[in-house]
Amino acid sequence: MNASDRQAILTQQKPTRIWHGEPYFGSEYGAEEIDAVVATMRRCMDPEVGFSGGEEIGEFEERFAAFCGVEHAVSVNSAGVGLDLAMMCLDLEPGDEVICPTINFKAAPLSIAGQGGQWIPCESHPRSFQMDPVDAESRITPRTRALYPVHMNGCSAPMDELLAVAARHEHPKHGPIKVIGDAARACGGGYKDGKIGALGWCTVFSFHTMKNMVTLGEGGMVVTNDADLAARMRRIRFFGGDAEWGSSYLMNRVQAALGSVQVGRLEALVDRRRALAHARDRMLAGLDAILTPYEPDECRHSYYLYTLLVRPELGGEWRDRLRALLQERHGVETIVANPPVHSTSEFLRRHTGNPPLPIAEEIGRRLFCLPIAPTMTDAENEYLCAALWDAVEVLGAPAASAG
Ligand SMILES: Cc1ncc(COP(=O)(O)O)c(C=O)c1O
């Protein structure tokens, strides 16, 4: 992207809508979704039918399980609840530990603490932002019950390495360490020959309004190949059956009918995110202050977020001034997703005692995300890149050789 192209784009292609750093509307609803919602609403208004339960739920679960290449999918009303369910089914006892990266949204760490477990925060790879298997293994103790990777920002965690780590360690009472994935941001992402969700004890997805596919604002799914686990989750999500504690974590039929349509379009929605991201990589090539996202060969990144890093010596204040300048000069919003949550959340700081995690702190000073969504136009995508070039030039970055 040369200087005269950039000037033309900045003057002629300013978006008429505001794109938030993490856009609220991750997906889009077409005629098929609207028809499915209206038809289901009409059917459910019959007092003999109602909005709860029903064949739409089973159908959505089957479609989602087939998409992920797993045997069971259990729908819930949010990923937060799905993560809680996963921790409940671990039957954590006081002192039990779960290892989970601190470059993360706080939902997974909170789910550990919520079930009485101890979150052990770990480091992430500085380019992929995924849980570091070597660092995770170094934190395993006889109290470790699970590794809890987050498929950060739409790309897969290194599942084979994490499963190999887990297989090398046994909890004295509960046996092999489990691997549980938080894929709230990674619906439709791929890993090796399969989809995110195919590996590990279970994986949790979100259909919240910002996510890769959406079910009317809220929604989630847990997938697993463990039939007993799926059956137990189904009991807990509806008041525990007869034998155990439970509550109501149900999704409704209208959301499920919509979800079935969305999962049919998920591949195309992710393709659009990927096309925008790859075009962006090309437009930002040569902008020395910035590193564009890293997509490992074995991954099909879903680009839930487009995560940039500033050069190491530009972390912190320079990165923050760049973000402010993007907003002031061009109306471009960005987010930092995510700084280390063990040190930035007061509750989690108290829970963990705020141990030193220097790699995560360094990532937290350097990363930021430009908006991306499948509904974004190519012209809007070009504008964001031109704005970033301009802001870097106005701010002035020291020459690359300095770092
Ligand atoms: C990584 C991660 N985990 C969990 C969640 C929680 O998802 P939900 O809003 O569906 O509860 C989010 C939501 O932003 C997330 O980003």
The ligand as an SDF file (V2000), in Angstrom:
LIG
                    3D

 16 16  0  0  0  0  0  0  0  0999 V2000
  -12.3190  -16.5760   25.5300 C   0  0  0  0  0  0  0  0  0  0  0  0
  -13.7390  -16.4280   26.0260 C   0  0  0  0  0  0  0  0  0  0  0  0
  -14.2400  -17.3580   26.8560 N   0  0  0  0  0  0  0  0  0  0  0  0
  -15.5130  -17.2920   27.2990 C   0  0  0  0  0  0  0  0  0  0  0  0
  -16.3450  -16.2590   26.9440 C   0  0  0  0  0  0  0  0  0  0  0  0
  -17.7410  -16.2090   27.4700 C   0  0  0  0  0  0  0  0  0  0  0  0
  -18.6710  -16.3800   26.4260 O   0  0  0  0  0  0  0  0  0  0  0  0
  -20.2200  -16.0720   26.6580 P   0  0  0  0  0  0  0  0  0  0  0  0
  -20.4080  -14.6210   26.4460 O   0  0  0  0  0  0  0  0  0  0  0  0
  -20.9340  -16.9000   25.6390 O   0  0  0  0  0  0  0  0  0  0  0  0
  -20.5420  -16.4990   28.0480 O   0  0  0  0  0  0  0  0  0  0  0  0
  -15.8620  -15.2590   26.0970 C   0  0  0  0  0  0  0  0  0  0  0  0
  -16.7280  -14.1270   25.7150 C   0  0  0  0  0  0  0  0  0  0  0  0
  -16.3160  -13.0920   25.2670 O   0  0  0  0  0  0  0  0  0  0  0  0
  -14.5180  -15.3510   25.6160 C   0  0  0  0  0  0  0  0  0  0  0  0
  -14.0250  -14.4150   24.7970 O   0  0  0  0  0  0  0  0  0  0  0  0
  1  2  1  0
  2  3  1  0
  2 15  2  0
  3  4  2  0
  4  5  1  0
  5  6  1  0
  5 12  2  0
  6  7  1  0
  7  8  1  0
  8  9  2  0
  8 10  1  0
  8 11  1  0
 12 13  1  0
 12 15  1  0
 13 14  2  0
 15 16  1  0
M  END
$$$$
